[in-house]
Amino acid sequence: MPFFRPSLLIAIFPLLILLGCEGSESPITQLEPPEPGGILKVATRNSATTYYLDRDGIPAGPEHDLVESFAAANDWQVEWTLLKSTSEVLQALKDGEIQLAAAGLTQLPSRDEHFVRGPTHTDIVEQLVCHRDMRPLPRQVEEMAGIDIRVTADSSYADKLQSLVNQHTGITFKEDPRTTEILLTEVAEKRIDCTVADSNIVRVVRRHFPHLEIAINLTSGDRLGWYLTPDHQALAGLADQWMESSDGQENIARVRQHYYAYISEFDFVDLRALNRRIDERLPNFLDLFLEAEDETGMPADLLAALAYQESHWDPKAVSPTGVRGIMMLTQNTAESVGVDNRLNPAAAISGGARYLADRHQRLPDTLPEPDRTYLALASYNIGRGHVLDARQLARELGKNPDSWEDMKEVLPLKADKRYYPQTRYGYARGYEPVHYVQRIRNYQDVISAAIVWLPLEAD
């Protein structure tokens, strides 16, 4: 029998422990970011606040725009993976199928256990949303007991509700594999009592379902951002640096302006009326808007939104100032576009579309979209001369006349006696086109979502 010395065991025991630890939990291999010209693999989900295809089939959305800008700054191409839910996005990240998750994700300690935080870009509040007819509506957390609450599975909402369950008696909830947008629809149709959603999602979806009511703010403030796999610390660092850079901050500001800034304060009566008239009136005129788009190139949903702002789709509308018809044309405007009868909806829609197209075409070629369209709408509302005045005033004030953001500040100065006496066309209610464009953009979003289904009803 071989002789075994205890001193040898003492000497090798620490080494055995070390080897055992290394075998059970190997260190994470750190990967380098893609090379210039390489591929960045990103997962997201379809929604108005993340990624979607616009009316021309072009990818859009807040997460899409930020990721594409980040990739462009590093000379990468983005390989998008579209998944159905937050749960699927996080699973794809966990399985190493992607490098980055950009799907409107709230950054949470529970997610930090598995993933690496990337940069954040949007402030949100988690809100309990119910149907406004629900009685009594819960206004305190304690009043949530006994309510049928369903939230997207594996979401930050489930984390928050579980913490409330642990603190209060009688609160229950169920996790659902469907998206937050679908669950908000279920609430609007009274199939479930309430759900929880981020405030930016509520703000967008509520315009389509005005009976949704924000009952309680469940958080005081959270941040949406990106997550990466643990082996992509270097990529996470690059993303943080870019988001904090002037380029990143400019892109965040652009996203906020493009997707959220124009959405006005919630007006239940106005949005309820719009949604009713989409069902009752728009089918009668949709073919005419589509024909006008073919004739002029002005989008049908934009023309429909413009007509709704002007007349609420009333072909016999008449104002005290003499403008008439579904597009509320003045006599002079009607004559300039060859419309003999402003109360004829076919003639009025065609004439209004041609007039808007003319306003659009007459603007300088330097104007980018969508600023060009917004200034064309302002010209439709207040007149081309006043818009030209405001553009000149913008130059004198060191503003950019090709930027709608800057022009929103300058147009109201046409009503300011410190400025309008020096302009060629004088005084104008310059604040009106700012609100006018904002409302049309808001209406266009709601109409464009409905217009997909309406052609079948209009035939």
C-alpha positions in Angstrom: 0.0 0.0 0.0 1.5 3.3 -1.0 2.4 5.7 1.7 0.2 9.0 1.7 1.5 12.0 3.5 -1.0 14.4 5.1 1.3 17.3 4.2 0.9 16.5 0.5 -2.9 16.7 0.9 -2.6 20.1 2.6 -0.4 21.3 -0.2 -2.7 20.3 -3.1 -6.1 21.0 -1.4 -6.2 24.7 -2.5 -5.4 23.7 -6.1 -8.2 21.1 -6.1 -10.7 23.8 -4.9 -9.4 26.2 -7.6 -9.7 23.6 -10.3 -13.2 22.6 -9.1 -14.4 26.3 -9.3 -13.0 26.7 -12.7 -14.7 23.7 -14.0 -18.1 24.7 -12.6 -18.1 28.4 -13.6 -15.8 29.2 -16.5 -14.9 32.9 -17.1 -16.9 34.7 -19.8 -15.0 35.2 -23.0 -15.2 38.8 -24.0 -15.9 39.5 -27.7 -14.9 42.4 -29.7 -17.4 44.7 -31.4 -18.0 44.2 -35.1 -15.3 45.4 -37.5 -16.1 48.3 -39.8 -18.4 47.0 -42.5 -19.6 44.2 -40.2 -23.0 43.2 -38.9 -24.7 44.2 -35.7 -27.4 41.7 -34.7 -30.3 43.3 -33.0 -33.7 42.0 -31.8 -36.8 44.0 -31.3 -40.6 43.7 -31.5 -43.2 45.3 -33.7 -44.9 48.3 -32.1 -45.3 52.1 -32.7 -42.8 52.8 -30.0 -40.1 50.3 -31.2 -40.1 49.1 -34.9 -42.7 49.1 -37.6 -43.0 49.5 -41.4 -44.5 52.8 -42.5 -47.1 53.3 -45.2 -44.4 53.0 -47.8 -43.1 49.8 -46.4 -40.0 51.5 -45.0 -38.8 50.5 -41.5 -39.3 53.1 -38.8 -39.8 53.6 -35.1 -37.9 55.0 -32.2 -35.7 52.0 -31.5 -35.1 51.4 -35.2 -33.9 54.9 -35.8 -31.6 55.0 -32.8 -30.0 51.6 -33.5 -29.5 52.5 -37.2 -27.9 55.7 -36.3 -25.6 54.0 -33.8 -24.7 51.4 -36.4 -24.1 54.0 -39.1 -21.7 55.9 -36.7 -19.6 52.7 -36.6 -19.9 51.7 -40.2 -22.0 48.6 -39.4 -25.1 47.1 -41.1 -27.9 46.1 -38.8 -29.4 42.6 -39.0 -32.9 42.9 -37.5 -34.7 40.0 -35.8 -38.4 40.8 -35.3 -40.0 38.9 -32.4 -43.5 38.8 -31.0 -42.9 39.8 -27.4 -40.4 41.1 -24.8 -40.0 37.6 -23.5 -38.9 36.3 -26.9 -36.5 39.2 -27.3 -34.8 38.5 -24.0 -34.7 34.8 -24.7 -33.0 35.5 -28.0 -30.4 37.6 -26.1 -29.9 34.9 -23.5 -29.4 32.2 -26.2 -26.7 34.4 -27.9 -28.7 34.7 -31.1 -28.2 38.5 -31.1 -25.8 41.0 -29.7 -28.2 43.7 -28.6 -31.9 43.9 -27.6 -33.7 47.2 -28.4 -37.3 46.6 -27.7 -38.5 49.3 -25.3 -36.9 47.5 -22.3 -37.0 49.0 -18.8 -33.7 48.5 -17.1 -34.3 46.4 -14.0 -32.1 44.7 -11.4 -33.7 41.3 -12.3 -32.5 41.8 -15.9 -29.1 42.9 -14.8 -28.5 39.4 -13.3 -28.5 38.0 -16.8 -27.5 40.8 -19.2 -25.3 43.9 -19.5 -26.9 47.3 -19.4 -26.5 49.4 -22.5 -27.4 53.1 -22.7 -30.9 54.5 -21.9 -32.8 56.9 -24.1 -36.4 57.4 -22.9 -38.0 58.4 -19.6 -41.3 56.6 -18.8 -43.7 55.9 -16.0 -45.5 52.6 -15.6 -49.3 53.2 -15.6 -52.3 51.1 -14.6 -54.7 51.5 -17.4 -58.4 50.6 -17.2 -61.6 51.4 -19.2 -63.0 54.8 -18.3 -66.5 53.3 -17.7 -65.1 51.0 -14.9 -66.7 51.8 -11.6 -65.2 52.4 -9.3 -61.9 53.2 -11.0 -59.0 52.4 -8.8 -57.1 55.5 -7.8 -55.0 54.1 -5.0 -52.8 51.0 -5.0 -55.0 49.5 -2.2 -58.0 49.7 -4.5 -56.4 47.4 -7.0 -57.5 44.4 -5.0 -59.9 42.1 -6.7 -59.4 43.6 -10.2 -58.6 41.4 -13.2 -55.2 42.7 -14.2 -53.2 41.1 -17.0 -49.8 42.1 -18.2 -47.3 41.0 -20.8 -45.3 37.9 -19.6 -41.7 38.5 -18.3 -42.2 42.2 -18.5 -41.1 45.0 -16.1 -44.8 45.3 -15.3 -44.9 41.8 -13.9 -41.9 42.7 -11.6 -43.7 45.8 -10.4 -47.0 44.0 -9.7 -45.3 41.2 -7.9 -43.7 43.7 -5.5 -47.2 45.2 -4.9 -48.6 41.7 -4.3 -45.9 41.2 -1.7 -46.9 44.4 0.0 -50.7 44.5 -0.2 -53.5 42.0 0.4 -55.9 41.0 -2.3 -53.9 42.2 -5.4 -53.5 39.6 -8.0 -52.5 39.5 -11.7 -51.9 37.2 -14.6 -49.1 37.2 -17.1 -50.1 37.0 -20.7 -48.0 36.0 -23.7 -49.6 38.8 -25.8 -48.1 42.2 -26.3 -48.9 45.3 -24.3 -50.7 46.9 -27.3 -53.0 43.9 -27.6 -53.8 44.0 -23.9 -54.6 47.7 -24.1 -57.1 46.8 -26.9 -58.6 44.1 -24.6 -59.1 46.7 -21.9 -60.7 49.1 -24.4 -63.1 46.4 -25.5 -63.9 45.5 -21.9 -62.5 42.0 -22.1 -60.3 42.5 -19.1 -60.4 45.1 -16.4 -56.9 46.6 -16.5 -53.4 46.3 -17.7 -50.0 48.0 -17.1 -48.1 49.9 -19.8 -45.3 52.3 -20.2 -46.5 55.9 -20.5 -45.1 56.4 -24.0 -47.1 53.3 -25.2 -50.2 54.6 -23.5 -49.8 58.0 -25.1 -49.6 56.6 -28.6 -52.3 53.9 -28.2 -54.8 56.0 -26.3 -55.5 58.1 -29.4 -57.0 55.1 -31.1 -58.9 53.9 -28.0 -60.0 57.1 -26.2 -61.9 55.1 -23.5 -58.6 54.0 -22.0 -58.1 55.7 -18.7 -54.9 56.1 -16.7 -55.9 55.0 -13.2 -52.6 55.1 -11.3 -49.0 55.9 -12.0 -47.3 52.8 -10.5 -43.7 54.2 -10.7 -42.2 57.6 -10.3 -40.0 57.2 -13.3 -38.0 54.6 -15.2 -35.7 54.5 -18.2 -35.9 52.5 -21.3 -32.7 51.3 -22.9 -30.7 48.6 -24.5 -29.4 45.3 -23.2 -26.5 43.2 -24.4 -25.0 39.8 -23.7 -22.4 39.5 -20.9 -19.7 38.8 -23.5 -20.2 42.1 -25.2 -19.0 44.5 -22.5 -16.9 46.4 -25.1 -19.9 46.8 -27.4 -22.0 48.1 -24.4 -19.2 50.6 -23.7 -19.3 51.8 -27.3 -23.1 52.2 -27.2 -22.8 54.2 -24.0 -20.2 56.5 -25.5 -22.3 57.1 -28.6 -25.5 57.8 -26.8 -23.8 60.3 -24.6 -22.1 62.0 -27.6 -23.5 65.0 -29.4 -24.5 62.7 -32.3 -26.4 60.4 -29.9 -28.1 63.2 -28.1 -29.1 64.8 -31.4 -30.6 61.5 -32.5 -32.5 61.1 -29.2 -33.9 64.6 -29.7 -34.9 63.8 -33.3 -36.7 60.7 -32.2 -38.6 62.5 -29.5 -39.7 65.2 -32.0 -40.6 62.8 -34.8 -42.5 60.2 -32.7 -43.8 62.0 -29.6 -43.6 65.8 -29.5 -46.6 66.5 -31.8 -49.0 64.3 -29.8 -51.2 66.8 -28.0 -52.6 66.5 -24.5 -55.3 63.8 -24.4 -58.7 65.1 -25.5 -61.3 62.4 -24.9 -64.1 64.2 -26.7 -62.0 65.0 -29.8 -60.5 61.5 -30.1 -63.8 59.8 -29.5 -65.4 61.9 -32.2 -62.5 61.1 -34.6 -62.7 57.4 -34.1 -66.5 57.4 -34.6 -66.2 59.4 -37.8 -63.5 57.1 -39.1 -66.2 54.4 -38.9 -69.2 56.4 -40.0 -67.8 59.0 -42.5 -64.4 58.2 -43.8 -65.5 55.1 -45.9 -67.6 57.5 -47.9 -64.6 59.5 -49.0 -61.7 57.2 -48.8 -61.6 56.3 -52.5 -61.5 60.1 -53.3 -58.5 60.6 -51.0 -56.8 57.6 -52.6 -57.5 59.0 -56.1 -56.2 62.4 -55.0 -53.0 60.7 -53.8 -52.6 59.1 -57.2 -53.2 62.5 -58.9 -50.9 64.6 -56.7 -48.5 62.4 -54.8 -49.9 63.7 -51.5 -50.5 60.8 -49.1 -54.2 59.8 -48.7 -53.9 59.6 -44.9 -52.4 63.1 -44.8 -55.2 64.4 -47.0 -57.8 62.7 -44.9 -56.3 64.2 -41.7 -56.2 67.6 -43.4 -59.9 67.3 -44.3 -60.8 66.2 -40.9 -59.1 69.2 -39.3 -60.9 71.5 -41.8 -64.4 70.1 -41.7 -64.6 66.8 -39.8 -65.4 65.3 -43.2 -68.6 67.3 -43.6 -68.9 68.0 -47.4 -71.4 70.8 -46.8 -69.4 72.6 -44.1 -69.5 76.4 -44.4 -67.7 78.9 -42.1 -68.7 82.4 -41.2 -65.7 83.7 -43.2 -66.9 82.0 -46.4 -64.7 79.0 -46.7 -66.6 75.9 -47.8 -66.7 72.2 -48.3 -64.9 69.1 -47.0 -61.5 70.8 -47.6 -62.8 74.3 -46.6 -61.5 76.1 -49.7 -61.7 79.8 -50.0 -63.4 81.1 -53.2 -60.0 82.3 -54.5 -58.3 79.0 -53.8 -61.1 77.1 -55.5 -60.9 79.2 -58.6 -57.1 78.8 -58.7 -57.4 75.0 -58.8 -60.4 74.9 -61.1 -63.1 73.9 -58.5 -66.5 75.3 -59.5 -68.5 73.7 -56.6 -66.7 73.6 -53.3 -69.6 71.6 -51.8 -69.0 68.7 -54.2 -66.6 66.4 -52.2 -65.0 64.8 -55.3 -64.1 68.2 -56.7 -63.1 69.7 -53.3 -60.8 66.8 -52.3 -59.1 66.9 -55.7 -58.8 70.7 -55.6 -57.5 70.7 -52.0 -55.0 68.0 -52.8 -53.7 69.9 -55.8 -53.5 73.1 -53.8 -51.5 71.4 -51.0 -49.2 69.8 -53.7 -48.7 73.3 -55.1 -47.7 74.7 -51.7 -45.4 71.7 -51.3 -43.8 72.1 -54.7 -43.2 75.9 -54.3 -41.0 75.5 -51.3 -37.2 75.5 -51.9 -35.6 72.2 -52.9 -33.3 72.5 -49.9 -36.2 71.6 -47.6 -36.0 68.0 -46.3 -38.9 65.8 -45.4 -40.9 65.8 -43.3 -40.2 69.5 -42.6 -41.3 70.3 -46.2 -44.7 68.8 -45.7 -45.2 70.5 -42.4 -44.4 73.9 -44.0 -46.7 73.1 -46.9 -49.5 72.5 -44.4 -48.7 75.7 -42.6 -48.9 77.5 -46.0 -52.3 75.8 -46.7 -53.5 77.2 -43.4 -52.0 80.7 -43.1 -50.9 81.4 -46.7 -47.7 81.1 -48.6 -46.8 84.8 -48.1 -46.8 84.6 -44.3 -44.7 81.4 -44.4 -42.2 83.1 -46.6 -42.1 86.0 -44.2 -41.5 83.6 -41.3 -38.7 81.9 -43.2 -37.0 85.3 -43.7 -37.5 86.2 -40.1 -35.9 82.9 -39.1 -32.8 83.8 -41.0 -32.6 87.2 -39.4 -32.9 85.6 -35.9 -30.3 83.0 -36.6 -32.8 80.1 -36.9 -33.0 77.5 -39.6 -35.8 78.2 -42.0 -35.7 74.6 -43.3 -36.3 73.2 -39.8 -39.9 72.8 -38.6 -38.6 72.8 -35.1 -37.2 76.3 -35.5 -40.2 77.5 -37.6 -42.5 76.5 -34.8 -40.8 79.1 -32.7 -40.7 81.8 -35.4 -44.2 81.5 -36.9 -46.0 82.9 -33.8 -43.8 86.0 -34.1 -46.0 87.0 -37.0 -48.5 88.1 -34.3 -45.9 89.9 -32.3 -45.8 93.7 -32.9 -42.1 93.7 -32.3 -41.7 91.7 -35.5 -44.6 91.7 -37.9 -44.4 95.4 -38.9 -41.1 94.6 -40.6 -42.4 91.7 -42.6 -43.8 92.0 -46.2 -47.2 90.6 -45.5 -47.7 92.0 -42.0 -49.7 90.6 -39.1 -50.9 87.0 -39.0 -52.1 84.6 -36.3 -48.8 82.7 -36.6 -49.5 80.5 -33.7 -52.4 78.9 -35.5 -50.4 76.9 -38.1 -48.3 75.5 -35.3 -51.3 74.0 -33.7 -52.8 73.2 -37.1 -49.9 71.0 -38.1 -49.7 69.4 -34.7 -53.3 68.3 -34.8 -53.1 67.0 -38.4 -50.0 64.9 -37.5 -51.9 63.5 -34.6 -55.0 62.8 -36.7 -52.9 61.2 -39.5 -51.4 58.7 -37.1 -54.9 57.5 -36.0 -56.3 57.5 -39.6 -53.3 55.7 -41.1 -53.8 52.8 -38.7 -57.5 52.5 -39.6 -57.1 53.1 -43.3 -55.6 49.6 -43.8 -59.0 48.1 -43.2 -61.3 50.7 -44.7 -60.7 50.2 -48.4 -62.6 46.9 -48.2 -65.6 48.7 -46.6 -65.4 51.5 -49.1 -65.7 49.3 -52.2 
